Amino acid sequence: MKKLVKWCNRLLSQEPLAINKQSFFALLVALSMVAAMLLSFPSYAQNTSYRPQTSELRGVWLTNIDSDVLFGRDRLQNSLQSLKNLNFNTVYPTVWNWGWTLYPSKVAQKVIGRSLDPAPGLQGRDILKEIVTVGHQKGLTVIPWFEFGFMAPADSQLAKNRPQWLTSRSDSSKIWKEGTHDRVWLNPFHPEVQQFIQDLVVEIVKNYNIDGIQFDDHFGLPSELGYDAYTVALYKKEHRGQAPSTNPQDAEWVKWRANKITDYMKRVFQAIKATKKNCLVSVAPNPQDFSYKTFLADWQSWERNGLIEELVIQLYRDDLNVFVKELEYPEVKAAQSHIPVSIGIMTGLKAKPISMQQIQTQIQKVRERNFAGVSFFFYETLWNVSGETPQQRQAGFQKIFPTSVAYPNLLAGWKR
């Protein structure tokens, strides 16, 4: 292409009389080829900042960590209005983390002894009800995020109340580090744990007019865990008395645990649908290989079994080459062919600002590959906490999302 254009320019730079008849016709053919090639480029390649479409996920996760968006009615309402003004259409508010629910919960009250996160700013409120009510008034899709899954703080009331629910490594240790935080994990194979988590999920689906509910890798289990007495006995029962491998990455041991989690995911999916048929089941995992090997979360199997109705893959990468490579994994393309698949993009962390240029470039790469949209982690770093002014950031998102579009809802007739 470049050589062809260069040759055309050389011919055009000659004096008119210097171009013979043969060169003239060759020039016409060459120019026709250039025009044809340009016209054959998809519209996004000619202008990748935005391409008109009828639907696109434009989401953001609302957290209660390093963010105050949830800790005041007026602040929350103003934030939802700002998102609406900038043509976002979806919010994923956290509803289960740090061992607490962020909504009044009878299930939590019974097991934990408290029905709501005790943090100041949340008491006397039902933030999920607020988000659903105000969000829907503003035309936003509301999909609560079941953030912690089977994970809990090591010093949480939940862990103290139900120590028999916790799983461990082969050396009986239970603490799992998440950054500087000490975590423990509820045993996803234990029937009482399974019932508790399912009851929490169904409680949300039943009591709130939500559009869906979202899980992530925390709906799995770190692969080094699963050596508690209950799980080992269950494994032995299904393997003629043979104990699981002491190597947590042993292929059979990984597969057995991942399959058990897939079976549980199926059970939860069916419980959700039995409660509210039109409640979407969304999953926001890491890439498949990492999710499977690190968290035993085999979302590729979940997707193949029809257990995922929206997939938002977390690709929190600074290296653009790695980001693009992960967009093109075969399992991603396979899922993309029949359900809305979107990409989670990092907009920054409290100690790690990310430029609007990087965000815009990553969105461009996502749009070039015809994904269903993007969601950003997390609200505070959209424009309140960043290396640029709020005005600059909001202007950047206005450029990315110049007009409003619908949420790509699989249950409402979404088509790729």
N, C-alpha and C positions, 0 to 999 in steps of 0.2 A: 504494500500500500504506500509506504513512505517513498520507496524508489519510484513508483508510478507517478506520484505527485511531483517529485523532484524533476523527473523527465519532462512532464508537462510544463512546469515552470520554465525550464531551460528553453523549450520550443517557443513559449509565449514571449520570452525576453528577446527573441530575435527580431530583426527588422521584418516587416510584413513581406517584402519582396524576396527575402532570403529563405522563406519557407517554401519548398517546392511542393508540387501537387501530392506526391507520395507522403511527405511529412504532414501535410495538412489533413489528409484523410486519417493518417495514423493518430494525429492529435485528437480528431473528433472521436475516434474509437476509444482512445484512452480516457478522454473526458467523460464519455458515456459510462465507461467502467467505473470511474471514480464516483459519479453520481449514483450509479446503481448500488455500489457498495455502501455509500452513505445512507441511502434510502432503506437499505436492508437492515441497518442497525436498529435494534429496538428503541422505542422512545426514551427509555431510561438511560440509554448510553449517550443520547444527545443532550439530555438534561436530567441529571440524576438527583437534583435537589428535591424534586417533587414530581410525581406522576399522578395525574388524575385517576381516581378509582372510586368505586362505590363503597368499599369497606377497607379498613386497615386498623389493626390493634394499635392503640396509642395509650399504653398503660403506664402505671407507676405503682411501686410498692410503698405503702404507708407504714412506717415502723414507729415503735416507741423507744428505740435505741438511737442515741445521737440525733434525736429529732423531737421537737415539741408539738408537731402538727396535731397530735391526738389529745393533747392535754389542756383543752379549752374549747368550749362550744363555738365561740365566735371565731377563734383561730382556725378551727376545723372547717367551719362554714366558709370563711374567706379563702382558705386554701382550695377547697373544692370549686369555688367560683373562679379562682385564678386558673385552675386546670381547664375548666370549661371555656374560659375566655381564650385560652391558647389551643383550643381544639383537641385536647385529650378526650378520650371517651371511656376509659376504664381505670378503676382503682382496685388494688389488692391490699386491703387493710389487715394487718396482723391481728389474730384473735386468740392465739394460743402460744405463749412463750414464757420463759423463765419460771415454768411450773405453775403458771396462773392462766386463767381465762381473762380476756379483756371485755367480757360481757357477763352479765349476771347468769350464773350457771348452777342449777340444782344438782347436776351430775358432779361438778367440782366440789360443791358444798358437802356432798355426801362422802366423797373420797378424801378430799384435801382438808376439809374443815372450813373452807372459805369460798365464797361464790364469785369473787372478783379480785383482780390484781389490786393490792392495797396501796399502790403508788398515789401520791397526792395528784389531784387533777382528774383522777378517774372515779373517785368515790362519789356515789350518788348519781352516777351517769350510766347510760347504756350507749357506749360509743358506736357499737355496731348498728343499733337502731338509728342513731343520728346520721351515720354515714349512708345507710340505706335510704332513709327518708330524704335527706338533702341531696344525696347523689342522684337519686332517681328524679327529683324535681329538676335537676340540672341536666338530665339526659345521660348521666354516667352509668355504665355497667359496674355493678359492685360484686366482686368475687373475693370473699374472705380467704385469707391465707393462713392455713393451719401450720404455722411456721416451725415449731419445735418438734412436731411429730412425736416420736418415741423418746426424745431427749429431754432431760431436766437438769437444772443446776444440782450439784452434789449436795448442797446445803438446803435444798428446797423442802418445804413441808411435805410435798408429795413423796420425795425420796425417804424422808423420815417416817412417814406414816405407812409406807408399803415397801420396806426393805426386801421382802420376798419377791417383789416384782422386778428387781434389778438383775441385769445380766453381767457377765464378767469375762475376763480373759482366761487363758488356760492356767495362769498362775494365781487365779482368784482375785486379781486386782480389778477394780471397777471404774476408777477415775479415767476419764477421757478428756484430753485437753482441747479446748476450742480457743485458740489464741492464748490468752492468759487465764481463761476461765476454766474451772473444774466442772466437768459435766459427768452425769451418769446416764445410763440408757435403760428404759423400761424394756423388758423382754418381749419382743414382738411375737414370740411363739407361745407365750403363756396365755391361756384362755381368759383369765381375769383381766389381764392387760388389754387383750384384744377387745373385750367387751367394754372396758372403760373408754378406750379411744373411740370405738364405734359409737358409743353413747354420746360422747362429746360432739362428734361430727353430726349425728342425726339430730341432736338438740339444736344445733345451729340451723340446719336445713329446715327443721320443722317450725322453729319459732321466728324466723326472719325471712323477709321477702327478698332473699338474695338471688343473684343470677347464676351463681355457681359456687364451688368451693375448690380451693387449690392446695395441693400437697407438693412437697419437693423431696430431696434426698433424705431428709430426716424421717421420712416415712419408710426408711430402710433401717440399716444397722451397720455401724462400723465393722469391717470384716474381721478385726481382731477379737471381737466380742462374740458371745454365743456359747461360752463354755460353762454356763451355770448348770446346776444339777438337773433342773427340769429339762433343758434342751438336750443335754448329753443323754439323758435317759430316753428321750423321745427318738433321738438319732439311733441309739442302740436298738430300740424296739423295731425300727424300720430297716435295720442292717444286720439282723441275726446276731445281735450282741456285740458287734464291732463298734468300738469307740470312734469318734471323729478324729481326723488327723490333728496332730499338734501344730501343724503348719496352717495358719489361718487362710492362706491363699491356695491350699489344696483344691484342685478343680472340682472334685466331687463334693467336698464340704461347702465350698462357695455355692455351687449349683443347688445343693439341697436346701440351704438357708434362703437363697434367692427365690427358689420356687415356692417355699413356704410363705414368703412375703408376698409373692404374686398371688397366691391363693387367698391371702388375707385382703389384698387390694380388691380382688374380685368380690369378696364378701361385703366390703365397705361400699363398693360401687353399687351393688345390688340393694343395699340398705338405703343408700341415698336415693336411688331411683324409686324404691318402694315408698319413700316418704314424699318425694316431689320429683315427678318424672322429668320436668323441664329444667331441673337444676344441673348445670354443666359440671362435669368433673375435669378440672384443670390440673396439670402437673408441670412444675417448673424445675427440672433437674439439671445437673451438669451433663456434659457429653456422655454417651452410653458407656464407653469403656471405663471411665472414671467412676460413674455411678454404680456400675455393676461390681467392679473390683474393690472399690473403697467403701461403698455403702450397701452392697447387696441389693441395690434398687435396679431391677432389670426392666427399665421403662420401655425398652424395645418390645419385650414380651407383653407388657401391659398394653401397649399401643396395638400390637398385633391381635390381642384378645378383645379389642374393642372397649378397653377400660379407660381410655383417655379421649376426651372430646375437645380439648385444647392443650397444645403443647407449647411451652415457652422455655426454650433452652437457654440456660445461663452461660453466656460466653463473655466472661469478664476478663478480657485480654487487652493488653496494651500493644502487643505485637500484631500489626495488621495482617501479616502473612499467616500467623497462627489462627487469627480470627477467621480469615477467609477459608483456610483449610478446614476448619471445624464446621463451617457452614455447608460444606460439600460432602460430608460423610454420607455413605450409602444409606444408613438407617434414618438419617435426617431426611434425605430425599424420598425415601419410601414412605415415611409418615406424612411428608408434605403433599403426597399425591392424593390423600383422601381426608385429612383433617387439617384445621387451621394450625400451622406451625409458625410461631413467632420467635423472636430472639430477645433475650434479656441482655441489656447493655448497661454497663457500669457508668454512672454519671459522676462518681466520686465517693470517697469516704471522708470521714472527719479530718484525717491526717493525710489524705491523698487526693488533692484536687485533680480533676480531669478536664482538659480543655474542650470548649465547644467544637473546635475543629476536629478533634478525635471523634467526638460523638457524631457529628455530621457525616464524617467519612464512613464510620461504621454503619450508620443508617443507610447511606448510599449503597454500600455493599450488600446489605440485606435486601433493599428494594430491587437491586439488579437481579437478584436470584428469586424474585417473586414470592417472598415469604409473606405471611399474613399480617405481619406488623412487628412492632417492637414494644418492650416494656423496660422501664428504667429503674435501676436500684441506686438511690432511693429518693424519696420526695425532697428531703432537706438539701440534697446536693444538686437538685435541678437548678436552683438559683439562690437559695439562702446561704449555703455554705459551699463556696467555690473560689477559684482564683480569679474570677471575673466578677464584674458588678452584676447585681440582679437585673438591671436594665439590659446589659449586654446578653445575658443568658436568655432572658425572656424574648429578646429580639431574635436570638438564634432559633428558639423553638417556634416562634411565629413564622420564620422562614421555612422551617422544616414542615410545619403543619399549617399552611396558609388558609385552609378551609376545613370545615367539619365534615367528617365521614362516619359511617356506621361502624359499630363493633362487628367483627367477622364471626357471627354466631352460627355454629354448626347446626344447632337445633332449629334455627330460623331460616334454613335453606341456603347456608353459605356455599358458594362454589368457588373453586380456585380460578 
